[in-house]
Amino acid sequence: MLADPYDRAIRHRDAASYPRAYVWWCRAAEAGDGDAWVDVGYCLEHGIGVRRDAFAAARAFERAIRSDYITEWVQQEACYRLGALLLNRGARVRRRALQLLAEASADGDFPEAAALLSAVEGERPGNVCNCRRGRGRNVRGQARCTLPRGRNRHGA
């Protein structure tokens, strides 16, 4: 029996075959898996296995949020990631970004969202990194953060 697309994506990710993992996450997402939409968005946001595209990442996170088949925690992650992306787009969409961050941190089990919301509302200077565990991965799978050194705060 063949594994489902999401499981195949995980296998390719674990084998450091990021372009193949991205393809399988896309297949799982198109089949209706909301959790896979978040992984697609993350890959697009950070350029993992695919060319970096923040606008396509935002669309993927929106689809994840609207999905009927998504776990609660992953939906909160989608709200957090989309909110962080929208913050970087300027004041025009700031209200939506703050709403998403508030939704992600509402029940207290997504501390990164609460920390980012607190940093934004407190008007602390500098940028906030929104990559997983404080590190992104480029197309080759090398760990790195997208913000300049000394200016980033990982989820805080």
Secondary structure as UniProt FT lines:
FT   HELIX           5..14
FT   TURN            15..16
FT   HELIX           18..30
FT   TURN            31..32
FT   HELIX           34..46
FT   HELIX           54..66
FT   HELIX           72..87
FT   TURN            88..89
FT   HELIX           91..93
FT   HELIX           94..105
FT   TURN            106..107
FT   HELIX           111..121
FT   TURN            122..123
FT   HELIX           132..134
FT   STRAND          136..137
FT   TURN            139..140
FT   STRAND          143..144
FT   TURN            149..151
//
